[in-house]
Amino acid sequence: MRIITLNCNGIRSAARKGLFDWLARQKADLLCLQETKAQRADLDDERACFPRGWYPFFNSAEKKGYAGVALYSRIEPDDVLTDLGAPEFDAEGRYLEARFGKLSVVSLYLPSGSAGPERQASKDRFLDFFLPRLQDWGRNGRDYVLCGEWTSAQRNIDLKNWRSNQKKSGFLPHERAWLDGVLGAHGWVDAYRR
């Protein structure tokens, strides 16, 4: 199964710029999008957002023009999940899981803390909340592919100017340590690096 993930920075804008024309040329089975910035009802007049031959699924933020994830699949999933079980994050449309037999493909958009201390606190709450979910998923017998915008860099090689970013959200020591744990002791694998 070939999976593509992309932060589209607004699905309607990305569609106007050729996202779905580009997708038609790919040999992909699934497309995971983050930061869709649209509610499902907003897309009804956007025919380009519903390419033929794809099953589209959306989890939108309650707040218009904010966050949101989508998943497009050439294969109809057995089930689609949209709630993590935390109202603060479920209201922001940050998670969408499609299940195909034992395989779960997740489109995920973690909160960013770059807008200030309040948003950083929200991001930190998400990290605390989400780690036990990752641990549960690692033990539940399903196979997972997590696609998404993690809003954090793990290593110096991930940033052009890592020295100047060490005190900024997305590269804070505790965020890097969290990713180190996810990709270390907790057993998850960065497929790109692998």
RODO-2510 file (C-alpha; in nm, 4 decimals, decimal comma):
residues 194
     n   res          X          Y          Z
     1     m     0,0000     0,0000     0,0000
     2     r     0,1468     0,3370    -0,0999
     3     i     0,0646     0,6244     0,1345
     4     i     0,1362     0,9937     0,0870
     5     t     0,1103     1,2492     0,3662
     6     l     0,1014     1,6246     0,3214
     7     n     0,0370     1,9384     0,5229
     8     c    -0,1825     2,1128     0,2657
     9     n    -0,2151     2,4459     0,4545
    10     g    -0,5792     2,4733     0,3462
    11     i    -0,7435     2,2078     0,1311
    12     r    -0,9375     2,4528    -0,0851
    13     s    -0,6262     2,6551    -0,1615
    14     a    -0,4271     2,3371    -0,2288
    15     a    -0,6995     2,2128    -0,4657
    16     r    -0,6882     2,5413    -0,6597
    17     k    -0,3099     2,5065    -0,6829
    18     g    -0,3392     2,1582    -0,8365
    19     l    -0,3248     1,9152    -0,5426
    20     f    -0,5722     1,6708    -0,6929
    21     d    -0,4309     1,6988    -1,0452
    22     w    -0,0958     1,6076    -0,8900
    23     l    -0,2554     1,3238    -0,6925
    24     a    -0,3976     1,1740    -1,0128
    25     r    -0,0396     1,1289    -1,1397
    26     q     0,0761     0,9505    -0,8248
    27     k     0,0560     0,5778    -0,7694
    28     a    -0,0913     0,6246    -0,4249
    29     d    -0,3531     0,4208    -0,2447
    30     l    -0,4000     0,6683     0,0403
    31     l    -0,3474     1,0394     0,0914
    32     c    -0,3358     1,1819     0,4442
    33     l    -0,3768     1,5586     0,4699
    34     q    -0,3195     1,7848     0,7675
    35     e    -0,4191     2,1467     0,8269
    36     t    -0,7186     2,1285     0,5927
    37     k    -0,8666     2,4480     0,7418
    38     a    -1,2184     2,3676     0,6193
    39     q    -1,5301     2,2110     0,7534
    40     r    -1,6957     1,9382     0,5492
    41     a    -1,9906     2,1616     0,4594
    42     d    -1,7495     2,4221     0,3186
    43     l    -1,6333     2,1716     0,0576
    44     d    -1,9703     2,0879    -0,0983
    45     d    -1,9171     2,3421    -0,3777
    46     e    -1,5501     2,2458    -0,4189
    47     r    -1,5865     1,9586    -0,6657
    48     a    -1,2091     1,9467    -0,7061
    49     c    -1,1887     1,8253    -0,3459
    50     f    -1,3751     1,5062    -0,4372
    51     p    -1,1706     1,3317    -0,7067
    52     r    -1,3288     1,0355    -0,8811
    53     g    -1,2115     0,6967    -0,7584
    54     w    -1,1320     0,8110    -0,4039
    55     y    -1,3189     0,7715    -0,0748
    56     p    -1,2744     1,1019     0,1130
    57     f    -1,2974     1,1355     0,4908
    58     f    -1,2664     1,4528     0,6971
    59     n    -1,2282     1,5485     1,0609
    60     s    -1,2651     1,9230     1,0833
    61     a    -1,2092     2,1648     1,3666
    62     e    -1,5185     2,3256     1,5155
    63     k    -1,3494     2,6621     1,4627
    64     k    -1,3772     2,7672     1,0972
    65     g    -1,0556     2,7938     0,9000
    66     y    -0,8510     2,6078     1,1615
    67     a    -0,6570     2,2787     1,1813
    68     g    -0,8397     1,9682     1,0526
    69     v    -0,7286     1,6452     0,8877
    70     a    -0,8444     1,4401     0,5906
    71     l    -0,7807     1,1012     0,4428
    72     y    -0,8437     0,9931     0,0842
    73     s    -0,8435     0,6223     0,0074
    74     r    -0,8790     0,4228    -0,3133
    75     i    -0,9974     0,1326    -0,0955
    76     e    -1,3075     0,1649     0,1182
    77     p    -1,2023     0,1270     0,4835
    78     d    -1,3711    -0,1150     0,7219
    79     d    -1,4098     0,1661     0,9753
    80     v    -1,3174     0,5323     1,0251
    81     l    -1,2515     0,6864     1,3683
    82     t    -1,2327     1,0574     1,4490
    83     d    -1,2233     1,0880     1,8296
    84     l    -0,9221     1,0419     2,0540
    85     g    -1,1313     1,0904     2,3662
    86     a    -1,0083     1,4352     2,4694
    87     p    -1,2632     1,7108     2,3977
    88     e    -0,9959     1,9834     2,3772
    89     f    -0,8223     1,8072     2,0866
    90     d    -1,1218     1,6354     1,9285
    91     a    -1,2797     1,9810     1,8818
    92     e    -0,9723     2,0806     1,6773
    93     g    -0,9985     1,7928     1,4278
    94     r    -0,6521     1,6516     1,4933
    95     y    -0,7033     1,2783     1,4325
    96     l    -0,8558     1,0554     1,1654
    97     e    -0,8009     0,6795     1,1533
    98     a    -0,9020     0,4485     0,8686
    99     r    -0,9007     0,0769     0,9376
   100     f    -0,8340    -0,1887     0,6767
   101     g    -0,8368    -0,5318     0,8401
   102     k    -0,5513    -0,5246     1,0964
   103     l    -0,4000    -0,2083     0,9451
   104     s    -0,4766     0,1392     1,0796
   105     v    -0,3694     0,4458     0,8830
   106     v    -0,3851     0,7659     1,0867
   107     s    -0,3807     1,1247     0,9641
   108     l    -0,2590     1,3266     1,2619
   109     y    -0,1979     1,6962     1,3224
   110     l    -0,0408     1,7781     1,6577
   111     p    -0,0968     2,1225     1,8081
   112     s     0,1699     2,3846     1,7520
   113     g     0,2947     2,5972     2,0364
   114     s     0,4404     2,8709     1,8196
   115     a     0,1509     3,1144     1,8728
   116     g     0,2437     3,1742     2,2351
   117     p     0,2422     3,0299     2,5888
   118     e    -0,1271     2,9318     2,5825
   119     r    -0,0839     2,7252     2,2659
   120     q     0,2411     2,5753     2,3972
   121     a     0,0535     2,4664     2,7091
   122     s    -0,2093     2,3050     2,4845
   123     k     0,0626     2,1271     2,2875
   124     d     0,2203     2,0017     2,6107
   125     r    -0,1193     1,8714     2,7297
   126     f    -0,1551     1,6900     2,3965
   127     l     0,1873     1,5278     2,4324
   128     d     0,0963     1,4096     2,7841
   129     f    -0,2426     1,2824     2,6671
   130     f    -0,1222     1,1195     2,3451
   131     l     0,1732     0,9166     2,4734
   132     p    -0,0486     0,6606     2,6552
   133     r    -0,2542     0,6279     2,3326
   134     l     0,0610     0,5478     2,1394
   135     q     0,1582     0,2936     2,4040
   136     d    -0,1886     0,1318     2,3857
   137     w    -0,1727     0,1197     2,0065
   138     g     0,1675    -0,0454     2,0239
   139     r     0,0183    -0,3273     2,2343
   140     n    -0,3252    -0,3780     2,0793
   141     g    -0,2275    -0,6157     1,7963
   142     r    -0,3036    -0,3770     1,5104
   143     d    -0,0456    -0,2469     1,2629
   144     y    -0,0281     0,1343     1,2484
   145     v     0,0993     0,3872     0,9995
   146     l     0,0926     0,7353     1,1541
   147     c     0,1073     1,0117     0,8941
   148     g     0,1135     1,3659     1,0029
   149     e     0,2396     1,6984     1,1078
   150     w     0,4171     1,6400     1,4390
   151     t     0,4985     2,0151     1,4833
   152     s     0,8308     1,9219     1,6426
   153     a     1,1765     1,8427     1,5150
   154     q     1,3738     1,5683     1,6835
   155     r     1,7349     1,6305     1,5888
   156     n     1,9688     1,9118     1,4858
   157     i     1,9779     1,7771     1,1281
   158     d     1,6010     1,8389     1,1045
   159     l     1,6416     2,2173     1,1084
   160     k     1,8514     2,4539     0,9050
   161     n     1,9096     2,6877     1,2023
   162     w     1,8902     2,4498     1,4943
   163     r     2,1027     2,6664     1,7285
   164     s     1,8672     2,9632     1,7079
   165     n     1,5595     2,7398     1,7475
   166     q     1,6546     2,5650     2,0718
   167     k     1,4296     2,7898     2,2800
   168     k     1,1387     2,7950     2,0330
   169     s     0,8311     2,5768     2,0201
   170     g     0,8874     2,2792     1,7980
   171     f     1,2455     2,2272     1,9125
   172     l     1,2229     2,2682     2,2880
   173     p     1,4223     2,0138     2,4914
   174     h     1,1116     1,8461     2,6350
   175     e     0,9551     1,8153     2,2867
   176     r     1,2696     1,6513     2,1495
   177     a     1,2842     1,4200     2,4515
   178     w     0,9196     1,3228     2,3913
   179     l     0,9991     1,2322     2,0296
   180     d     1,3109     1,0460     2,1419
   181     g     1,0893     0,8362     2,3704
   182     v     0,8256     0,7729     2,1049
   183     l     1,0903     0,6667     1,8534
   184     g     1,3016     0,4853     2,1099
   185     a     1,1724     0,3229     2,4266
   186     h     0,8127     0,3134     2,3036
   187     g     0,9076     0,1281     1,9864
   188     w     0,7674     0,3461     1,7103
   189     v     0,9730     0,3767     1,3918
   190     d     1,0296     0,6822     1,1727
   191     a     0,9767     0,5194     0,8307
   192     y     1,1332     0,8148     0,6508
   193     r     1,4581     0,7790     0,8417
   194     r     1,4499     0,4005     0,8290
***
